[in-house]
Amino acid sequence: MRELITTVALNAAIDKTYYLDEICKGTVMRAEKVLAAAGGKGINVARVLKQLGHEKVAAAGFAAGHNGRFIVDHVMDTGIDAEFITVPGESRLCLNFIDRTDNSTTEVLEPGPQIDGEHLDLLKERLQELAGRSKLVIFSGSLPQGLDSGLYADLIRLADSAGAGVFLDASGAPLEQGMEAKPSFIKPNEDEVRPWLPDGEAPDLVKAVTALMAKGIPNVVITLGAEGAVAGIAGKIYRVQIPALQAVNTVGCGDAFVAGFAYGHVRRWSAQDCLRHAAAAGCANALSPIAGDLRMADHRQLLGEIRISEWQS
Ligand code: TA6
């Protein structure tokens, strides 16, 4: 039986988190603390899956230059199989500045290296092989330069025909085009679906989730930050409520949510249990200073504080 979960971070990054007393535009600021970890959404998902206790996890994508070597070393140190294609250039830095006055986060994301057709073919070959022995392949995040916005749709079809389940967590055109290949899970945020709705009220989020499920995507989650999430799972709609948190760093909460959901999904848990596990992972990430990271003690405690209810229309 397949146990491997492969995450795909085409635009892998070093996530650097700077803790600053206060962010003041146009001044010199000295960081009180700096943390660096391999990141980009797919790597965050892989790391949280490991932390939740999923044994067999692989991370694939492109890695370039010194930053790429840092990323691959970090991934391997975490016990994740590193399946990266080495490309010319430099993998990106994603900078997150945390203002201690209110713990707000300000991000600066580099575009990432330029990818050519030859390296894309190598990635596809690697993915074909990985998908053939994976239970689930999770595609997350933005595309590096040089890749077509329809790429996720192609890769979803490739993974699907190799017998793996497929999740997609992307935004903009790569998400819209990727949805055409019918991944089994998507997680657009509220801003993402708002343009598709007549107005922004919660009942319309329900309409959006229902419409997306009708397109043949069985698991649709719209995360709402501190307001939790609205989810459509196998034809039913759920409201996910989370406790008030003293958040330290909210970057990576969505990735932790995806990891928590995937953990339950591959174990065939009920919709409610998958959502509870996912929301607790997202919340636990907010309590960690590192993006895409959680402590199991926080996760265990939060599991009892998540409220999942079926939507009554
Ligand atoms: O979700 C958080 C995060 O993964 C950060 O760690 C940072 O690397 C960023 O998102 C990258 O997002 P992108 O969509 O550009 O891949």
Boltz pocket constraint, residues with backbone or C-beta under 6 A from the ligand:
constraints:
  - pocket:
      binder: B
      contacts: [[A, 11], [A, 13], [A, 15], [A, 39], [A, 40], [A, 41], [A, 42], [A, 44], [A, 94], [A, 109], [A, 110], [A, 140], [A, 141], [A, 142], [A, 251], [A, 252], [A, 253], [A, 254], [A, 255], [A, 291], [A, 292]]
      max_distance: 6.0
